Amino acid sequence: MAGSGRRVVITGYGAMTPLGGDVTSTFDAAREGRSGIDVVRHFDPEKLPCRIAGEVDDEWIASQENGAGRRLDKFSTRGVRMMRVAVSQAAKTARLGEVAERRRIGVALGSHGDHPQVEELLRIFPFWKPDSSDPLQGGWDIEGIKSRGAYDLMTFFRRKSDVATSVVALDFDCRGPMVSICSACAAGAQAIGESVRLIRDNKADVMVAGGCEAPITYVGFLGFVLLTALVERYETPQSASRPFDRRRNGFVMSEGAGAMILESYEHARARGAEILGEVLGYGDSSDAFRITDMHPRGLGAVFAMKKAIEDAQLAPDAVEYINAHGTSTPKNDSTETRAVKEVFGAHAEKIPISSNKSMIGHTIGAAGAVEAILAVEGMRRSEILPTINYQNRDPKCDLDYVPNETRAQAHRVALSNSFGFGGQNACLCLGGPGIA
């Protein structure tokens, strides 16, 4: 049933989200329709038009970190700390430490490195020496920066977009392929998809795949504020993210991490690992339209979904659930709806579709991984998580969005969509346990 090459199964997963410090607590909170969105704590948002975000509880992170790998702490940003915890959870379930041939274990993660803090920028500002005739021209006092310690060398490493991949490979002694993906909101899903390709092609037996992001900083917010992409009108923080609802007016920025342990079916069976699910297919595409918007007809999304279904060697009507990208922005949600109709035709009306972002917010590079994990967990529990805050029907969004309440429904095949700024699209076709 899976695509060409070796079958790829899931033997472990872990997550940190605004709803919980692991997969179980996150899913349990989501099935109750709870929101992890609240007023920003990491910085003072008072003068910004959007003052809310999905933040992970500091205690959840600290309580799961341990003495192992302390040599890597200096490189670990908040996002990397969450990534290490999520991988640790996944590795424990998968018994990753038992795999003897570490050269056959690879890492593929989606992330964008550390986001600058205003305080860090202010520390180096005094070392700018403007030209007397033009204050915008001049040069940096490099010796002054070095002698005064104004720029920490570790800051350089933490800014690198591959820092999460490097730290996880070191932390868990993974000596196989290492892939770092920076494709905005599609990064986590693409990391999983590219891992599948590596295993199918026999370049690895096991891959640690996923994504992380910690963008809740003033500078991290500022770009999206200028784009007017963040939600600005809401009654409460918890009701702000409302995918597919007619009153949606922007997404909610969030942070988190999600990790999957992927293995060839043969490798997992040979060592007696529990199989939690399967990645049946993967599709990716580019809109090649506009940096900030999806193609108005959703052509890239259509292509990615079709490729994932074809890669899984399934018919479209085999898909029983779609975990939508569902950002709560006016254009994304209507365009994604249009794309689903294009791919599935009349079957689109029969498919439950929901957006985890209604409860978690948008975790950017982590989103595709976290949402794929929740989709698989839903198949294991025979439950479909809801789209909360859905109250006002939009004529352009007229499918079944599982409004406000978790639905008890057995299902064995799901799609998970991730569409990123810049036109990157990724779709994972996922199977529940026992799909074979």
C-alpha positions in Angstrom: 0.0 0.0 0.0 2.9 2.3 0.6 5.0 4.0 -2.1 7.9 2.5 -4.0 10.8 1.2 -2.0 10.8 0.1 1.6 7.8 0.7 3.8 8.4 3.4 6.5 6.8 3.0 9.9 6.6 5.2 13.0 8.0 3.6 16.1 8.1 6.7 18.4 7.0 10.3 18.7 7.2 13.2 21.1 6.1 16.7 21.3 6.1 20.0 23.3 3.2 22.4 22.5 1.3 25.2 24.2 -1.2 22.5 25.3 1.2 20.1 26.9 4.7 18.8 27.5 4.2 15.6 25.6 1.9 14.0 23.0 -0.5 12.5 25.5 -1.2 15.7 27.5 -1.4 17.7 24.2 -3.9 15.3 22.7 -5.9 15.1 25.9 -6.2 18.9 26.1 -7.0 19.2 22.4 -9.8 16.5 22.5 -11.4 18.6 25.3 -11.3 21.6 23.0 -8.9 23.6 25.2 -6.8 26.5 23.8 -3.1 27.0 24.6 -3.2 30.7 23.5 -2.8 33.5 26.0 -1.2 36.9 26.4 2.5 36.9 25.5 4.8 36.4 28.5 8.2 36.3 26.9 8.3 40.1 26.1 6.1 43.1 26.6 3.7 43.1 23.6 1.7 46.1 24.9 2.2 48.4 21.8 1.8 45.7 19.2 -1.5 45.1 17.4 -1.3 41.4 18.3 -0.5 40.6 22.0 -1.1 36.9 22.2 0.7 33.7 21.3 0.9 30.0 22.1 3.8 29.6 24.6 5.1 26.4 26.1 5.3 26.4 29.9 8.9 26.9 31.0 8.4 24.2 33.7 7.4 21.6 31.2 10.7 22.1 29.4 12.9 22.3 32.6 11.3 19.3 34.2 12.1 17.0 31.3 15.6 18.1 30.7 18.3 16.1 32.5 22.0 15.9 33.0 22.7 14.0 29.8 24.2 16.1 27.0 25.1 19.1 29.2 28.0 19.8 26.9 25.5 20.9 24.3 23.5 23.2 26.5 25.5 26.3 25.5 24.3 25.7 21.9 20.7 25.0 22.8 18.3 27.8 22.1 14.7 27.5 23.5 13.6 25.8 20.3 16.5 23.3 20.5 15.8 22.6 24.1 12.2 21.7 23.2 13.5 19.7 20.3 15.8 17.7 22.5 13.0 16.9 24.9 10.6 15.8 22.1 13.3 13.6 20.6 14.0 12.1 24.0 10.4 11.2 24.4 10.2 9.7 20.9 13.5 7.8 21.4 12.4 6.3 24.6 9.2 4.9 23.0 11.1 3.6 20.0 14.0 2.2 22.2 16.4 4.1 19.9 19.3 3.4 22.2 19.1 -0.3 21.3 20.0 0.2 17.6 23.6 -0.9 17.4 24.5 0.5 14.0 24.5 4.3 14.6 25.7 5.0 11.1 22.3 3.9 9.8 20.4 6.4 12.0 19.9 9.9 10.4 18.4 13.2 11.5 16.2 15.5 9.4 14.7 18.5 11.2 12.8 21.6 10.1 13.8 24.8 11.9 15.1 28.3 11.3 17.6 28.8 14.1 17.3 31.3 17.0 15.3 34.4 16.6 17.2 37.6 17.5 16.4 39.4 20.8 16.3 43.2 20.9 18.6 43.2 23.9 21.2 41.4 21.9 21.0 43.9 19.1 21.3 46.8 21.6 24.5 45.4 23.0 26.4 45.7 19.7 24.7 49.0 18.6 27.2 51.2 20.5 30.0 49.8 18.4 28.6 51.2 15.2 30.8 54.1 14.1 28.8 56.3 11.7 30.5 58.4 9.0 30.5 62.1 10.1 28.8 63.2 6.8 26.3 60.4 6.7 25.2 58.5 9.8 23.9 55.6 7.7 27.3 55.0 6.4 30.3 53.9 8.5 31.7 50.7 10.0 31.7 48.4 13.0 34.4 48.5 15.7 35.1 44.8 15.5 38.0 45.0 18.1 35.7 46.8 20.5 33.0 44.1 20.1 35.5 41.4 20.7 37.3 43.0 23.6 34.0 44.0 25.4 32.3 40.7 24.7 29.3 42.5 23.1 28.5 39.5 20.9 28.7 36.1 22.4 30.3 33.5 20.1 27.5 31.1 21.1 25.0 33.5 19.7 26.6 32.8 16.3 26.0 29.1 16.6 22.5 29.5 18.0 21.5 31.6 15.0 22.5 28.8 12.5 19.5 27.2 11.0 21.1 23.8 11.3 21.8 24.0 15.0 18.8 21.8 16.0 19.9 19.0 13.6 23.5 19.2 14.7 22.7 19.1 18.4 20.2 16.2 18.1 22.7 14.2 16.1 25.3 14.7 18.7 22.9 14.2 21.6 21.6 10.9 20.4 24.7 9.6 18.5 23.1 9.6 15.1 25.8 9.1 12.5 23.8 8.7 9.3 22.4 11.3 6.9 21.8 14.8 8.4 19.3 17.1 6.7 18.3 20.6 7.9 15.2 22.1 6.2 14.2 25.8 6.3 11.0 26.0 4.4 8.9 28.1 6.8 5.6 26.4 7.8 6.2 23.3 5.7 9.6 22.5 7.3 8.5 19.9 9.8 6.4 18.0 7.3 9.2 18.2 4.7 11.7 16.8 7.2 9.4 13.8 7.7 8.9 13.4 4.0 12.6 13.6 3.1 13.3 11.1 5.9 10.9 8.7 4.3 12.7 9.0 1.0 16.1 8.3 2.6 14.8 5.1 4.3 13.0 4.0 1.1 16.2 4.5 -0.8 18.1 2.4 1.8 20.3 5.4 2.8 19.2 4.9 6.4 17.3 2.3 8.5 16.1 4.8 11.1 15.5 8.6 10.9 14.8 11.1 13.7 12.5 13.5 11.9 10.5 16.6 13.0 10.8 20.3 13.6 11.0 23.0 16.3 10.5 26.7 16.5 10.6 29.4 19.3 9.7 32.6 17.5 8.0 34.4 20.4 10.3 37.4 20.4 9.7 41.1 19.6 11.8 40.8 16.4 10.1 37.5 15.6 6.7 39.2 15.9 7.6 42.3 14.1 7.9 40.9 10.6 4.5 39.3 10.8 3.0 42.4 12.2 4.3 44.4 9.2 2.7 41.7 7.0 -0.6 42.1 8.9 -0.6 38.3 9.0 -1.2 38.0 12.8 -4.7 38.2 14.3 -5.6 41.7 15.5 -9.3 41.4 16.4 -10.4 39.0 19.1 -12.6 38.9 22.2 -10.3 36.7 24.2 -6.9 35.1 23.4 -8.4 31.7 23.5 -11.0 32.6 20.8 -8.6 34.3 18.5 -7.6 31.4 16.3 -10.7 30.4 14.3 -9.8 28.5 11.1 -12.5 28.4 8.4 -14.7 30.7 10.4 -16.0 33.7 8.6 -14.6 36.1 11.3 -11.1 34.8 11.0 -8.6 37.6 10.6 -5.1 36.3 11.1 -3.0 33.5 12.6 -1.6 33.2 16.2 2.1 32.7 16.5 3.2 29.8 18.7 6.2 27.7 19.7 6.9 24.0 20.1 8.6 20.9 18.8 7.6 17.6 17.4 9.7 14.5 16.7 9.1 11.1 15.0 11.3 8.1 14.9 10.8 6.6 11.4 12.1 3.1 10.5 12.0 0.7 7.7 9.2 -1.9 8.4 11.7 -4.7 8.2 14.1 -3.1 10.7 11.3 -2.3 13.1 10.0 -5.9 13.0 13.4 -7.4 13.3 14.0 -5.7 16.6 10.5 -6.0 17.9 9.6 -2.3 18.0 6.0 -1.3 18.4 4.6 0.2 15.2 2.5 3.3 16.0 1.6 4.1 12.4 3.1 4.5 8.9 4.0 7.2 6.5 2.3 5.9 3.4 3.1 8.8 1.0 4.7 12.2 0.7 4.1 15.0 -1.8 5.8 18.3 -2.1 5.5 21.3 -4.5 6.1 24.9 -5.0 3.5 27.6 -5.8 6.0 29.7 -7.7 3.4 32.5 -7.3 4.1 35.0 -4.5 6.3 35.0 -1.3 3.4 35.9 1.0 0.3 34.1 -0.6 -0.7 30.8 -1.8 -1.7 30.5 -5.4 -5.3 31.7 -5.5 -6.5 28.4 -7.0 -4.3 26.5 -4.6 -2.4 24.8 -7.4 0.6 24.0 -5.3 -1.5 22.5 -2.5 -3.5 20.5 -5.1 -0.2 19.1 -6.6 1.2 18.2 -3.1 -1.9 16.4 -2.0 -2.2 14.5 -5.3 1.4 13.5 -5.1 1.1 12.2 -1.5 -2.0 10.1 -2.4 -0.3 8.7 -5.6 2.9 8.0 -3.6 0.8 6.0 -1.2 -0.7 4.1 -4.1 -4.2 4.9 -2.9 -7.4 6.2 -4.5 -8.5 9.7 -3.2 -11.6 8.1 -1.6 -9.4 6.1 0.7 -8.6 9.3 2.6 -10.8 9.4 5.7 -9.5 12.6 7.5 -7.5 15.7 6.6 -5.4 17.5 9.2 -5.6 20.9 7.5 -2.9 23.6 7.4 -5.8 25.8 8.5 -4.0 28.9 9.7 -7.1 31.1 10.4 -6.1 33.7 7.8 -8.7 34.8 5.2 -6.9 33.6 2.1 -5.3 30.4 3.4 -8.4 28.7 4.6 -10.6 29.4 1.6 -7.8 28.5 -0.8 -7.1 25.2 1.1 -10.8 24.4 0.9 -10.8 25.0 -2.8 -7.7 22.8 -3.2 -9.4 20.0 -1.2 -12.4 20.1 -3.5 -10.2 20.0 -6.6 -8.4 16.9 -5.4 -11.3 14.9 -4.0 -14.3 16.1 -6.0 -17.6 14.9 -4.5 -15.7 12.9 -1.8 -14.5 16.2 -0.3 -17.9 16.7 1.4 -17.5 13.3 3.2 -14.1 14.0 4.6 -13.8 15.4 8.2 -11.2 18.3 8.1 -9.9 20.0 11.2 -7.2 22.4 12.2 -5.1 21.9 15.3 -4.0 25.5 15.0 -7.4 26.5 16.4 -6.0 25.3 19.8 -2.2 25.3 19.4 -1.7 28.3 17.1 0.9 28.2 14.4 4.2 26.7 15.5 5.9 27.5 12.2 8.8 25.0 11.6 7.3 22.6 14.1 3.8 22.7 12.8 4.0 19.9 10.2 5.6 17.5 12.6 3.3 18.3 15.6 0.2 18.1 13.4 1.2 14.8 11.8 1.8 13.3 15.2 -1.6 14.4 16.4 -3.1 12.9 13.2 -1.5 9.5 13.9 -2.5 9.6 17.6 -6.1 10.3 16.5 -6.1 7.2 14.4 -4.7 5.2 17.3 -7.5 6.5 19.5 -10.3 6.5 16.8 -10.9 10.2 17.5 -10.8 13.3 15.3 -9.8 16.5 17.0 -12.0 19.5 16.5 -11.7 22.9 15.0 -12.6 25.1 17.9 -14.0 28.6 17.7 -16.0 27.7 14.6 -19.2 29.7 14.9 -19.8 31.6 11.6 -20.1 29.8 8.3 -18.1 31.2 5.4 -19.7 30.4 2.0 -16.1 29.9 0.7 -15.4 27.3 3.4 -18.3 24.9 3.2 -16.9 21.5 4.1 -17.0 19.5 7.3 -14.5 21.2 9.7 -15.4 19.0 12.8 -16.7 22.1 14.7 -15.9 22.6 18.3 -16.2 18.9 19.6 -14.0 15.9 19.2 -15.6 13.2 17.0 -15.4 9.5 17.8 -14.6 7.9 14.5 -12.4 5.1 13.4 -10.2 6.0 10.5 -7.1 4.5 9.0 -5.8 6.9 6.4 -5.2 10.6 6.9 -3.6 13.5 5.1 -1.6 16.2 6.9 -1.2 19.5 5.0 1.6 22.1 5.6 1.8 25.1 3.3 4.6 27.6 3.9 5.3 31.3 3.3 7.3 31.4 0.1 5.1 28.8 -1.7 6.5 25.6 -0.1 3.9 22.9 0.1 4.1 19.5 1.8 1.5 16.8 2.3 1.9 13.6 4.3 -0.3 10.6 3.8 -0.4 8.7 7.1 -1.7 5.3 8.1 -2.7 4.2 11.5 -1.5 1.0 13.3 -2.4 -2.1 11.5 -2.8 -0.4 8.1 -0.9 -3.2 6.3 
